[in-house]
Amino acid sequence: MTKFKLKPPYEIDNTPVYLTKEKEDVLGRANKAGSINLNCEVVNPDLIKKVCDHEKVHLDQIERGDLTYDDKNVYWKGKCYPRNKMQEGAESLPWEKEAYDKEK
């Protein structure tokens, strides 16, 4: 008996996205639970897609074990980055670089 798997001709994305009140400069956040918080002030459909795509890179990084965080620090590939000594979301941060590179 031959077994085969059919792959649907469409892609299903069931990543939960929650509209939340965020700081003015925060468009979205990836959560360790696999969901995305999207700033409720973001209403442009193109920007919503861009933010969600960016945060999905971070979800993938978390799933791979490269990225994690707590209230005080972000940890990238075992290195600790104190939140109070960085500008979160800056393109120069290594986990952000990967996400921004995929936007281009």
Rosetta silent file (secondary structure, phi, psi, omega in degrees, C-alpha in Angstrom):
SEQUENCE: MTKFKLKPPYEIDNTPVYLTKEKEDVLGRANKAGSINLNCEVVNPDLIKKVCDHEKVHLDQIERGDLTYDDKNVYWKGKCYPRNKMQEGAESLPWEKEAYDKEK
SCORE:     score description
SCORE:     0.000 S_00000001
   1 L     0.000  129.328 -179.129    0.000    0.000    0.000 S_00000001
   2 L   -94.983  129.685  176.599    1.405    3.385   -1.030 S_00000001
   3 L  -104.122  140.745  175.672    0.988    6.321    1.309 S_00000001
   4 L  -144.569  157.355  179.292    1.080    9.845    0.075 S_00000001
   5 L  -114.720  131.198  174.574    0.358   13.252    1.473 S_00000001
   6 L   -90.901  131.986  176.161   -1.658   15.831   -0.342 S_00000001
   7 L  -103.245  126.100 -178.846   -0.524   19.377    0.097 S_00000001
   8 L   -64.752  151.225 -179.570   -3.325   21.920   -0.263 S_00000001
   9 L   -78.820   12.479 -179.656   -2.866   24.554   -2.985 S_00000001
  10 L  -134.610  162.993 -179.776   -3.305   27.273   -0.385 S_00000001
  11 L  -110.900  133.998  177.841   -1.505   28.316    2.760 S_00000001
  12 L  -106.558  127.188  176.460   -3.218   28.493    6.125 S_00000001
  13 L  -118.623  109.296 -178.837   -1.867   30.914    8.693 S_00000001
  14 L  -108.606   30.117  176.160   -3.501   30.479   12.052 S_00000001
  15 L   -68.278  120.377  178.221   -1.208   32.787   14.018 S_00000001
  16 L   -66.945  132.495  177.270   -3.401   34.570   16.575 S_00000001
  17 E  -122.770  122.402 -178.450   -3.230   38.351   16.213 S_00000001
  18 E  -111.514  131.288  174.627   -4.613   40.483   19.042 S_00000001
  19 E   -81.178  121.957 -176.340   -5.335   44.183   18.762 S_00000001
  20 E  -135.738  156.672  173.916   -3.873   45.841   21.839 S_00000001
  21 L   -78.695  121.552 -178.678   -3.097   49.306   23.113 S_00000001
  22 L  -122.939  167.740  172.449    0.656   49.769   22.747 S_00000001
  23 L   -58.497  154.805 -175.119    3.112   52.602   23.254 S_00000001
  24 L   -54.772  -37.022 -176.041    3.008   55.075   20.390 S_00000001
  25 L   -90.686    4.635  179.710    6.253   53.798   18.843 S_00000001
  26 L  -105.787  116.425  179.023    5.340   50.070   19.091 S_00000001
  27 L   -89.046  -34.837 -179.415    3.503   48.680   16.074 S_00000001
  28 E  -162.681  164.368  178.709    3.565   45.033   17.110 S_00000001
  29 E  -144.284  137.774  173.501    5.086   42.444   19.430 S_00000001
  30 E   -89.926  134.416  179.511    5.722   38.715   19.085 S_00000001
  31 L  -105.187  147.013 -179.728    4.768   36.701   22.151 S_00000001
  32 L   -59.775  -21.474 -179.959    6.489   33.550   23.353 S_00000001
  33 L   -78.684   -3.483  177.263    3.095   31.812   23.249 S_00000001
  34 L    96.302   12.546  179.193    3.087   32.122   19.444 S_00000001
  35 L  -113.026  170.563  179.000    0.735   35.073   19.065 S_00000001
  36 E  -122.818  134.801  169.574    1.183   38.647   17.882 S_00000001
  37 E   -97.634  122.654  179.887    0.019   41.817   19.599 S_00000001
  38 E  -110.871  129.450  179.431   -0.804   44.427   16.970 S_00000001
  39 E   -57.748  125.080 -176.568   -1.172   48.063   17.978 S_00000001
  40 L   -65.057  -12.854  177.743   -4.889   48.856   17.657 S_00000001
  41 L   -79.433  -15.013  179.656   -3.968   52.230   16.133 S_00000001
  42 L   -80.170  114.902 -176.918   -2.609   50.463   13.018 S_00000001
  43 L  -121.541  -17.097  179.534   -5.457   50.486   10.503 S_00000001
  44 L   -70.086  121.343 -177.278   -3.733   50.532    7.090 S_00000001
  45 H   -57.678  -37.466  178.704   -4.064   46.984    5.642 S_00000001
  46 H   -66.212  -39.951  178.712   -0.622   47.129    3.998 S_00000001
  47 H   -70.115  -37.571  176.871    1.000   48.193    7.273 S_00000001
  48 H   -58.461  -46.512  179.484   -0.908   45.509    9.201 S_00000001
  49 H   -62.829  -43.930 -179.003    0.496   42.862    6.838 S_00000001
  50 H   -61.321  -45.363 -179.678    4.012   44.326    7.060 S_00000001
  51 H   -64.545  -45.088 -179.510    3.945   44.378   10.880 S_00000001
  52 H   -63.869  -42.095  177.677    2.535   40.835   11.106 S_00000001
  53 H   -61.558  -40.940  178.614    5.117   39.509    8.628 S_00000001
  54 H   -62.632  -47.596 -177.922    7.886   41.180   10.654 S_00000001
  55 H   -68.038  -29.060  177.177    6.624   39.728   13.938 S_00000001
  56 H   -65.855  -29.470  173.649    6.289   36.259   12.368 S_00000001
  57 H   -62.524  -43.263  178.949   10.061   36.327   11.795 S_00000001
  58 H   -66.149  -37.387  176.093   10.447   36.836   15.547 S_00000001
  59 H   -61.393  -39.813  177.021    8.009   33.983   16.239 S_00000001
  60 H   -65.032  -41.067  178.058   10.187   31.771   14.036 S_00000001
  61 H   -61.814  -40.093  178.178   13.304   32.934   15.921 S_00000001
  62 H   -65.767  -44.523 -179.746   11.623   32.053   19.217 S_00000001
  63 H   -62.777  -37.439  178.290   10.563   28.649   17.892 S_00000001
  64 H   -70.437  -19.278 -177.345   14.130   27.936   16.692 S_00000001
  65 L    92.379    7.541 -179.949   15.444   28.800   20.161 S_00000001
  66 L   -81.509  -28.991 -173.136   17.501   31.772   18.959 S_00000001
  67 E  -128.268  135.859  168.928   15.377   34.454   20.645 S_00000001
  68 E  -153.024  175.143 -176.298   13.679   34.743   24.008 S_00000001
  69 E  -162.349  163.218  168.670   13.041   37.546   26.467 S_00000001
  70 L  -139.312 -169.734 -175.930   11.807   38.543   29.884 S_00000001
  71 L   -64.367  -27.295 -174.516   10.837   41.890   31.390 S_00000001
  72 L  -104.586  -24.528 -172.609   14.441   43.044   31.800 S_00000001
  73 E  -140.134  158.688  167.996   16.395   41.405   28.970 S_00000001
  74 E  -115.311  138.008 -178.455   16.301   40.031   25.445 S_00000001
  75 E  -117.975  120.093 -179.732   18.388   36.911   24.787 S_00000001
  76 E  -120.357  114.453  178.993   19.712   36.275   21.290 S_00000001
  77 L    49.890   42.420  175.408   21.606   33.038   20.670 S_00000001
  78 L    88.870   -9.759 -179.915   22.638   32.896   24.326 S_00000001
  79 E   -96.137  138.549 -177.589   23.781   36.519   24.623 S_00000001
  80 E   -93.818  130.551  176.315   21.948   38.842   27.019 S_00000001
  81 E  -120.480  106.880  179.197   20.846   42.298   25.877 S_00000001
  82 E   -64.111  131.494 -178.548   19.506   44.488   28.728 S_00000001
  83 H   -62.706  -32.377 -177.092   16.338   46.288   27.657 S_00000001
  84 H   -76.813   -2.623 -179.949   17.363   49.464   29.500 S_00000001
  85 H  -118.648   17.167  179.497   20.517   49.747   27.353 S_00000001
  86 L  -141.574  160.964  172.041   18.961   49.359   23.912 S_00000001
  87 L  -100.321  105.482 -176.693   16.391   50.929   21.672 S_00000001
  88 L   -60.855  140.107 -179.467   13.972   48.086   21.042 S_00000001
  89 L    89.509   -5.717 -178.894   13.102   47.602   17.408 S_00000001
  90 L   -64.380  135.306 -178.171   16.368   49.159   16.186 S_00000001
  91 L   -60.797  -21.777 -177.390   17.494   47.637   12.886 S_00000001
  92 L   -77.099  -14.707  178.451   21.019   47.201   14.262 S_00000001
  93 L   -71.751  137.826 -171.653   19.915   44.574   16.804 S_00000001
  94 H   -59.784  -37.483  179.069   20.753   41.103   15.484 S_00000001
  95 H   -73.214  -29.209  176.833   17.249   39.646   15.834 S_00000001
  96 H   -75.524  -34.868 -179.680   15.781   42.740   14.200 S_00000001
  97 H   -55.917  -46.204  179.457   18.298   42.622   11.343 S_00000001
  98 H   -60.068  -43.034 -178.131   16.943   39.260   10.213 S_00000001
  99 H   -67.479  -43.521 -179.971   13.347   40.555   10.318 S_00000001
 100 H   -69.192  -35.737  178.239   14.151   43.778    8.456 S_00000001
 101 H   -61.607  -34.713 -179.680   16.231   41.912    5.847 S_00000001
 102 H   -74.476  -16.171  177.100   13.203   39.770    5.009 S_00000001
 103 H   -75.923  -24.534 -172.757   11.143   42.918    4.376 S_00000001
 104 L   -82.648    0.000    0.000   13.431   44.001    1.552 S_00000001
